[in-house]
Amino acid sequence: MASVTLKSVSKSYGTNAVIRGVDLDIKDGEFVVFVGPSGCGKSTLLRLVAGLIPVSSGVVAIDGEDVTDVPASKRGIAFVFQSYALYPHMSVARNIGFALETLGIGRDAIRTKVRDVAKMLKVDHLLDRRPRELSGGQRQRVAIGRALVRKPDVFLFDEPLSNLDSDLRMEMRVEIAKLHADIGTTMIYVTHDQAEAMTLADRIVVLNHGLIEQVGTPQELYHTPDSRFVAGFIGSPRMNFAPVSVEGAGETKHLSGPGGFAIDLAFSGQGAGAASIGVRPEAIAITGEGEGRLSGLLERIEDLGHEHFAYARLADDSVWVVRVAGRPPLELKGRMVGLAFRDADLFVFDGDGRRLDHHESHERASAAQFREARR
Amino acid sequence: MSTRLARREHRAAWLFLTPLALVMLLVAVWPLSRTVFFAFTNAYLDDPTNYSMVGIDNFIEVLTDSGWWHVVRNTLVFTSISVAIETVLGLAIALLINEAIPGRGLVRAAILVPWAIPVVVATKIWDWMLNDQFGVINALIVGLGLSDHGIAWTANSSLIMGVVIFIDVWMTTPFMVLLILAGLQLLPGEIFEAAHVDGIPAWKRFWSITLPLLTPAIGVAVLFRALDALRMFDLAYVLSASNENIMTVSIYARDRLISYQELGVGSAAASCVFLLVAFVAILIIGVLRLDRSAGAA
């Protein structure tokens, strides 16, 4: 059990800066997920924590101890790789127990530990098999078993589920959450899948171009994203955006945008910088033409069975997605429709993508806090 | 019952294979069967059309000749020692240049130079360098005071096999390095990272992970080299064509066939060389299970 602290950690290859001064505190027993698009540096950051690659500058501390110059094997961590990285020529039992062979604890002790871990992960009937004789999910369990048997202080997962099909991914996601609940070890988990991040994390770290965009609970990131980047990354389908122009002096500004969008909003801070708005697909309702906040042409409806995605093309040719829970409005297809949403569900961003607080948005934030408090 | 599509695919396959099969027939099967055929005759090289069948007399003559068993011994000694040294050396160098050291590309190119030099040229170069009176090696030894007289490297019957093995190692270790390096670079890096995290010490990583995963690559390299070494002709022939201490089975067969003009006996000896090489190849493939492990790693 251990905390993990990063202090202005940077990593660059030549002139190419991959991680640019990351500060992060991970508490003992916390489940933290690094998330971001490919190339954002999330896997690199995890490898810096593991010690698989050395930092260019900064300090990595585990359990309060500076481990910046300590090799991976002495950091008390275990790493689960995306490719599982099982030893292909060894049996499952030897794969799990291999790290113990150099500890000098004797064959019987190893066998007992391997058996215990295998039983816990439900692979105890596969101990004599080779990795190539296992399914993807079984390999994943063995890889976790290999990490588990060493009783690490910190578990590191590098996109562990991305090679599995979607059913299995869901199943293993639940099992990893259960594992964390059972053993309570600090876990850091890298994924590009925001759904995995939302369901597993105590806190999510959103990375972009080697920098932390935002750190927060899944609820915080969903309801009060700091930036347009985070707002667009968390949530599926992603948030709809449209450019707006601002008029008016004083606290209240008039915003106008494509599809006849117009609204007067009272801002707490710098409303004059507003450059774009965003609304989540699930916050929008489809109404008749002329009603709602803006209008567009209902081009396409995707039927997913339990819900529907409706696509509306606005006047500026951008397409907004609406998530419809009930009966899909098939009769409106090919017609102009109105898109309605509460003012509280409207996100406003400035030219740099920072989110601007307006008065109604406080309502949403406090509602979110209320929901979270009830969990 | 096969469908029309399946039949068409079969026809196409045969169509593509036919040119290759014809060429193989012409350059491999035909000469080989001619050699085997002549091995059962008493033909002479000056008039191969004039012969009669003599059964297995030629094979009996070869296999009862103490000279034959002497060259077999030479060949096996040369093959086993040179291939063993080349494998160990090749593995070591491959592991070294597989690490990300500066100037790796240059080293990789430079290491190929000995292999690119024709055998005859390389042998002649070493022959001169090892010359007992004018050679640079002896000059060095005497100059450094290690010995007050030069060593007769190629004239001394107990040293010459060592010289042959040395030159072969010098020439063909790069080939070994390349094949093993190719195998090394195919090994997945995350496995070694996993071993790092697991705290496996370097020697155990090598013995328990690198070596087992590399076995198929090393096996193929050893197979290629061993088959080459068993047929070795040029190196020993250029160094000293008639020296019994380094005479190989190929030189023996050539002597019977060309020098003594004995087409029948020479063909029998050549057939024996073929059988010897085939036997060793099957042995290596069997021991290393190359046929099965190749795709598994």
Interface residues (C-beta under 8 A of the other chain):
Chain A: A50 L52 P71 A72 S73 K74 I77 A78 F79 F81 Q82 S83 A85 L86 Y87 P88 H89 F98 A99 E101 T102 R132 R146 R150
Chain B: P188 E190 I191 E193 A194 A195 H196 V197 D198 G199 I200 P201 K204 S208 I209 P212 L213 A296 A297
